[in-house]
């Protein structure tokens, strides 16, 4: 990735003011996020440079996308990237945490901070972007559930070993009465895409999918798939090229 930015097919991302640069995790999250094809309202939580929000705007010309981040410099850069894109009228970034944000969304998507027990980075902004101190897994699920419209979807990427914990947390969620009119809703787990660097290696990441449902609703079974990023020569696999073909040059 270039130091100041990265060129995609339909937009350019500047990321020199962001703690976390454009990377594979964000690109894959944008590719797999199930943005509805109707005039939907989407939230990108922890937007950074605005990459995933821009991908959502490209995927659905009818979607209105809000993006939030607790890093003011990242919010300013995301708004700059939005203004320079073909979809500036549908994209807006705000300085806010997920915990404080209000609204109703058909899709919440996130490339959240996910390191829980690893050595902290001395760079404060990068540490905040990478570690769950500012947004725990339980907070991500609970506040996404609060913000989703009935039967809205949540998609996010985490280390593969966290998939079981996320399923466990989701199974315990039930919005209480003080979250009215959303009381009685929970998260149904729809499945995951496990991301492997090479065939035969353990998965490094998992993209997880949830849906907001009434607690009494019938649960649907989860489906699983995998994506291998590299072929046997170390280049992008055919599957990786296919999933990213609308975005990578």
C-alpha positions as CSV (number, residue, x, y, z in Angstrom):
1,X,0.0,0.0,0.0
2,X,1.2,3.5,-0.7
3,X,2.2,5.7,2.3
4,X,-0.4,8.4,1.6
5,X,-3.2,6.5,-0.1
6,X,-4.5,3.7,-2.3
7,X,-6.2,3.8,-5.6
8,X,-9.3,1.6,-6.1
9,X,-11.3,1.3,-9.4
10,X,-13.8,3.9,-8.6
11,X,-12.3,5.9,-5.7
12,X,-9.1,7.0,-4.0
13,X,-8.4,6.6,-0.3
14,X,-6.0,8.9,1.5
15,X,-4.9,7.3,4.8
16,X,-1.8,9.2,6.0
17,X,-3.7,10.7,8.9
18,X,-5.2,7.4,10.1
19,X,-3.8,5.1,12.7
20,X,-4.7,2.0,10.7
21,X,-4.0,2.1,7.0
22,X,-5.9,0.5,4.1
23,X,-5.4,-3.3,4.4
24,X,-6.8,-6.7,3.5
25,X,-9.1,-6.9,6.5
26,X,-11.0,-3.8,5.5
27,X,-11.2,-4.6,1.8
28,X,-12.5,-8.1,2.5
29,X,-15.1,-6.7,5.0
30,X,-16.3,-4.3,2.4
31,X,-16.5,-7.1,-0.2
32,X,-18.5,-9.5,2.0
33,X,-20.7,-7.0,3.9
34,X,-24.4,-7.8,2.8
35,X,-25.5,-4.3,2.0
36,X,-29.3,-4.4,1.1
37,X,-30.2,-3.6,-2.5
38,X,-33.1,-1.3,-1.5
39,X,-32.7,2.4,-0.3
40,X,-31.0,1.3,2.9
41,X,-29.3,3.1,5.8
42,X,-25.8,1.8,6.7
43,X,-23.5,2.5,9.6
44,X,-19.7,1.9,9.4
45,X,-18.6,1.8,13.0
46,X,-14.9,2.6,13.4
47,X,-14.5,3.9,9.9
48,X,-10.9,5.0,9.9
49,X,-10.2,6.3,6.4
50,X,-13.7,5.6,5.3
51,X,-12.8,2.6,3.2
52,X,-15.7,0.3,4.0
53,X,-18.2,3.1,3.8
54,X,-17.0,4.0,0.3
55,X,-17.3,0.3,-0.7
56,X,-20.9,0.2,0.6
57,X,-21.7,3.3,-1.4
58,X,-20.2,1.7,-4.6
59,X,-22.1,-1.5,-4.0
60,X,-25.5,0.1,-3.5
61,X,-26.3,3.4,-5.3
62,X,-29.4,3.8,-3.1
63,X,-27.7,3.5,0.3
64,X,-27.2,6.4,2.7
65,X,-24.0,5.7,4.8
66,X,-23.1,7.2,8.1
67,X,-19.5,6.6,9.4
68,X,-18.3,7.1,13.0
69,X,-14.9,7.0,14.7
70,X,-13.4,8.1,18.0
71,X,-10.3,9.5,16.2
72,X,-10.9,13.1,15.1
73,X,-8.1,13.0,12.6
74,X,-9.5,9.8,11.0
75,X,-13.0,11.4,10.8
76,X,-11.6,14.5,9.0
77,X,-9.7,12.3,6.6
78,X,-12.8,10.1,6.0
79,X,-14.8,13.2,5.2
80,X,-12.2,14.3,2.8
81,X,-12.2,10.9,1.0
82,X,-16.0,11.0,0.9
83,X,-16.0,14.5,-0.6
84,X,-13.6,13.4,-3.4
85,X,-15.7,10.3,-4.3
86,X,-18.5,10.0,-6.8
87,X,-20.9,9.5,-3.8
88,X,-20.2,12.5,-1.6
89,X,-24.0,13.2,-1.2
90,X,-24.6,9.8,0.5
91,X,-21.6,9.6,2.8
92,X,-21.1,11.4,6.1
93,X,-18.5,10.8,8.9
94,X,-18.9,11.9,12.5
95,X,-16.7,12.0,15.6
96,X,-18.4,9.5,18.0
97,X,-18.1,6.2,19.7
98,X,-20.5,3.4,18.9
99,X,-21.7,3.5,22.5
100,X,-22.9,7.1,22.2
101,X,-24.3,7.0,18.7
102,X,-28.0,7.0,17.9
103,X,-30.0,6.1,14.8
104,X,-31.6,3.2,13.1
105,X,-29.8,1.1,10.4
106,X,-30.5,-1.7,8.1
107,X,-26.8,-2.7,8.2
108,X,-24.0,-2.1,10.7
109,X,-20.6,-3.1,9.4
110,X,-17.2,-2.8,11.2
111,X,-13.6,-3.6,11.1
112,X,-13.3,-3.2,14.9
113,X,-10.4,-3.2,17.3
114,X,-9.8,-6.8,18.2
115,X,-6.6,-7.4,20.1
116,X,-7.5,-8.3,23.7
117,X,-4.3,-9.5,25.4
118,X,-1.4,-8.6,23.1
119,X,1.4,-6.1,23.8
120,X,0.1,-2.5,23.5
121,X,1.4,-0.3,20.7
122,X,3.2,2.8,22.1
123,X,1.4,5.0,19.4
124,X,-1.8,6.0,21.3
125,X,-4.0,6.3,18.1
126,X,-2.8,3.0,16.7
127,X,-3.3,1.3,20.1
128,X,-6.9,2.6,20.2
129,X,-7.6,1.4,16.7
130,X,-6.2,-2.1,17.3
131,X,-7.2,-3.0,20.9
132,X,-10.7,-3.7,22.4
133,X,-10.2,-1.3,25.4
134,X,-12.4,1.3,23.6
135,X,-14.9,-1.2,22.2
136,X,-15.3,-4.7,23.7
137,X,-16.8,-7.5,21.8
138,X,-19.9,-7.4,24.0
139,X,-20.3,-3.6,23.5
140,X,-20.0,-4.1,19.7
141,X,-22.8,-6.6,19.7
142,X,-25.0,-4.9,22.2
143,X,-24.9,-1.4,20.6
144,X,-25.1,-2.8,17.1
145,X,-28.2,-4.6,18.2
146,X,-29.6,-1.4,19.7
147,X,-29.0,0.5,16.4
148,X,-30.3,-2.0,14.0
149,X,-33.8,-1.8,12.5
150,X,-35.9,-5.0,13.0
151,X,-34.3,-7.8,11.0
152,X,-31.3,-5.6,10.2
153,X,-27.9,-7.2,9.7
154,X,-24.5,-6.9,11.4
155,X,-21.2,-7.9,9.8
156,X,-17.6,-7.5,11.1
157,X,-14.2,-9.1,11.0
158,X,-12.3,-10.6,14.0
159,X,-9.4,-13.0,14.6
160,X,-10.7,-16.5,13.7
161,X,-10.2,-17.7,17.3
162,X,-12.7,-15.2,18.5
163,X,-15.6,-16.6,16.4
164,X,-16.8,-19.0,19.2
165,X,-16.7,-16.2,21.8
166,X,-18.8,-13.9,19.6
167,X,-21.4,-16.6,19.1
168,X,-21.5,-17.1,22.8
169,X,-22.0,-13.4,23.6
170,X,-24.7,-13.1,20.9
171,X,-26.6,-16.0,22.4
172,X,-26.9,-14.2,25.7
173,X,-28.1,-10.8,24.3
174,X,-31.6,-9.6,24.9
175,X,-32.3,-5.9,24.8
176,X,-33.9,-4.8,28.1
177,X,-36.9,-2.5,28.6
178,X,-34.9,0.7,28.8
179,X,-33.9,0.2,25.1
180,X,-37.6,0.5,24.1
181,X,-38.9,0.2,21.4
182,X,-36.2,-2.4,20.7
183,X,-36.8,-4.4,23.9
184,X,-37.2,-8.2,23.3
185,X,-34.7,-8.3,20.4
186,X,-31.6,-10.5,20.1
187,X,-28.9,-11.4,17.6
188,X,-29.3,-14.5,15.5
189,X,-25.9,-15.9,14.2
190,X,-26.0,-16.4,10.4
191,X,-22.5,-17.8,9.9
192,X,-19.0,-16.9,8.9
193,X,-16.3,-16.7,6.2
194,X,-13.0,-18.0,7.5
195,X,-10.0,-16.3,5.9
196,X,-6.8,-18.3,5.3
197,X,-3.5,-17.0,3.9
198,X,-2.6,-20.3,2.3
199,X,-4.3,-23.6,1.7
200,X,-3.7,-26.0,4.6
201,X,-3.0,-23.2,7.1
202,X,-5.3,-22.3,10.0
203,X,-7.7,-19.4,9.4
204,X,-6.4,-16.0,10.5
205,X,-9.6,-14.0,10.3
206,X,-13.3,-14.7,10.4
207,X,-16.0,-12.4,8.9
208,X,-19.1,-12.9,11.1
209,X,-22.7,-12.3,10.1
210,X,-25.6,-11.7,12.5
211,X,-29.3,-10.6,12.1
212,X,-31.5,-8.8,14.6
213,X,-34.6,-10.8,15.4
214,X,-37.4,-10.9,17.9
215,X,-36.4,-13.2,20.8
216,X,-39.3,-15.5,20.0
217,X,-38.5,-15.8,16.3
218,X,-37.4,-19.0,14.7
219,X,-33.6,-19.1,14.4
220,X,-32.0,-19.9,11.0
221,X,-29.1,-22.3,10.8
222,X,-25.6,-20.8,10.3
223,X,-23.6,-21.3,7.1
224,X,-19.8,-21.4,6.8
225,X,-17.3,-20.9,3.9
226,X,-13.7,-20.1,3.6
227,X,-11.5,-17.9,1.4
228,X,-7.8,-18.7,0.7
229,X,-5.9,-15.5,-0.2
230,X,-2.8,-16.9,-1.9
231,X,-2.3,-19.5,-4.7
232,X,0.6,-22.0,-4.7
233,X,2.9,-19.4,-6.3
234,X,2.2,-16.8,-3.6
235,X,0.0,-14.6,-5.8
236,X,-3.6,-13.7,-5.3
237,X,-5.8,-16.8,-5.5
238,X,-8.5,-16.9,-8.2
239,X,-11.2,-16.8,-5.4
240,X,-9.6,-13.7,-3.9
241,X,-9.4,-12.0,-7.3
242,X,-13.0,-12.8,-7.9
243,X,-14.3,-11.4,-4.6
244,X,-12.3,-8.1,-5.1
245,X,-12.7,-7.7,-8.8
246,X,-15.1,-4.7,-8.5
247,X,-12.6,-2.8,-6.3
248,X,-9.0,-3.6,-7.0
249,X,-7.3,-2.3,-10.1
